[in-house]
Amino acid sequence: MHEVSLVRGVFRSLEEEFNSDQLAKMQTIRMKIGLLSNVEPVLMQNAFNAVKEDNPQYANVNLDIESIPIEVHCDICGKDSVVSNYRFVCDCGIPTNNVVKGEELLIHQVEFLD
């Protein structure tokens, strides 16, 4: 399950960005995960909970995941459309593979206790 290594990478990134006092006050990690990122939000949450057990400094930290739908841009009509059922077709009916959203795997926000 590659989600475990992703969670470890998230922890490493946070440890590089914040000092130990800040990490001790961390409350919530908010992530944006696109449908095309090859990451299942449920598996990411399970991996987070498992890795957290081996890292007591994250015992009170929660993971909040926002799933990002796939959006494509149509060069013909200039519109962005949400992809449904993995049919990469603009609302105007023209097929397009110009993905503008849905590949994200981002630490979007980190919340701390006061």
Secondary structure, DSSP 8 states (H G I E B T S, - for coil): -HHHHHHHHHHHHHHHHS-HHHHHTEEEEEEEEETTSS--HHHHHHHHHHHHHH-GGGTT-EEEEEEE--EEE-TTT--EEE-BTTB-B-TTS-B---EEES--EEEEEEEE--
